[in-house]
Amino acid sequence: MTALLAVVLCLAGPGPVGGVEALRPPATQMDSLLAAAQRAARAWRGHDFAALVGEGAPVVVSLPGVAATAPLRSAQAAELLRAFAEGTREIEVEVTLARAVDRDRAYVEVQRAFTPRGSRVPTHQTVYLGLRREGAGFRVSEVRVVP
């Protein structure tokens, strides 16, 4: 175990500039983004759109065949998404990409497989989520669904 630690420290480089300490902040930020992406996917899977969009901050929603909304109150955005997904059964909702754009913004790509009411044929959509940093975490600021 000690030999493995010595190899890791040698590869990391000397001191905090090139060493393990320098790697810690980006890893923490990425964990936060990945955790936010997974929470969003779970919320969509459970059709818990209030949890998806959170509270308070405005959210832009863009659905297939409809122009993007102006920023909506979070409760309005959650209701619009609920109405959109009503009558569907989620088969799979999987995060395929989570990427930081800059320090305060990120986006997440989620692949959604579902069956519409009265059908057994799976339908696929991509859900893009725009996230903004809020405190130590992220909140959804945009939801864009494409066929």
N, C-alpha and C positions, 0 to 999 in steps of 0.2 A: 504494500500500500504506500509506504514511504517513497519507494523508488518511482511509482507512478506519479505521485505528487511532484517529485523532483523533475521528472520529464515534462510534466505539464507546465511547471514554473519556468523551465528553461525555454520551452517553445513559446511561451507567452512573452518573454522578454523581460528585461530588468525593470524593477520599480513600477510605480503606478501609471506612468505614461504609456508603456507598451505592455504592461502586465494585466493580471486578472482584474484589478480595480478599474482599469480603463474600459473593460468590457461590460461591467455591471450596469451602468445607466441605460445603454441601448437595449440590453436584454430585458431589463425591467419594463421599458416602454413597449417592447414587442409583446411581452407577456400580457400587458394591459390591453393592447390592441387585440391580441388573439382571444383573450377572455371576453372582451366586449363583442367580438365577432361571434363567438360561440353562444353567448347569452342571447344575441339577436336571433340567431338561427333557432335556438330553443323556443324563443318567444313566437317566432313565425310558425314553427312546427305545431305549437299548441294553440295557435290563433289568439295569442295574448298580445294584441296589438298595442294596448295601453303600456305594457311592459316594454315592448319594442321601441316605442317613441319616447317613453319617459314622460315627465311632466314639465310644463312651463315653456320650454323653448320652442320656437316655431319650426315646422317641418314642411318641406316641399315634397309633394307626392306626384309621381308620374306613372300612370297606368296605361296598358296597351290600348291604342285607339283613342286616347284622350290626351289633350294638352296638359302639360304640367300645371299644377296649381300654383297660386301665389303661396307664400308661406302661410301655413295653417296653424292654429293653436293645436297643441298636441292631442287634445281630446277629439278635435275635428279630424285630424289625420288618422287617429286610431279608429274612429268610426268609419271613415272612408275605406280603410284597409279591411276592416271587418266585413263591410258590405261586399267588397271585391272578392274576398275569400269565402264568403258564405256559400254553402252548398258544395264545398270541395273537401276532399279527404286527403291529407298529406300522406304521401308514401315515404318520401325522403326529402330532407332539407339539410343540405351540406355546404359548409363554408369551403370554397375552392380557392379563395385568394383574400388576403388581408394585407394591405400595403399602406404605409405612412406616406403621405404626400409631402408634408412638412411637419414641423413640431406640433402644430395645432390641428391638422386635418389628416384624415385617412379615408380609405374606402375599402369596402368589403364586397366580394362577389359571392353570392349564394346561389347554388343550383337547387331548384325546387322541382320535385316530381309529385304529381297529385292526380287524383281522379275527380272529374266533375260529377255532380249528382246525376244518377241515372246511367253512368257509364263505367265500364271496367277498363277502358283504355287509358293508360297513363299519358298525361300531358306534361311537358317540360317547359319551365320558364327560368330565366335568370333574374335574380333580384340584386340590384346594386344598391348598396347603402353608403351614403356619405356620412362620415362621422366627424365630430368636432371634439377637441379636448375640452373637458370641463373638470377642473380640479385635477385629481390624480387619474381620472378615467376618461371615457369617451361617451358621447351621447349621439343618437341618430339625428341628423339634420336634414337628410334627404332619403327618400325611398323611390327607386326607379325600377319598374318591372317591365321586362321586355320578353316577347315570345321566344 
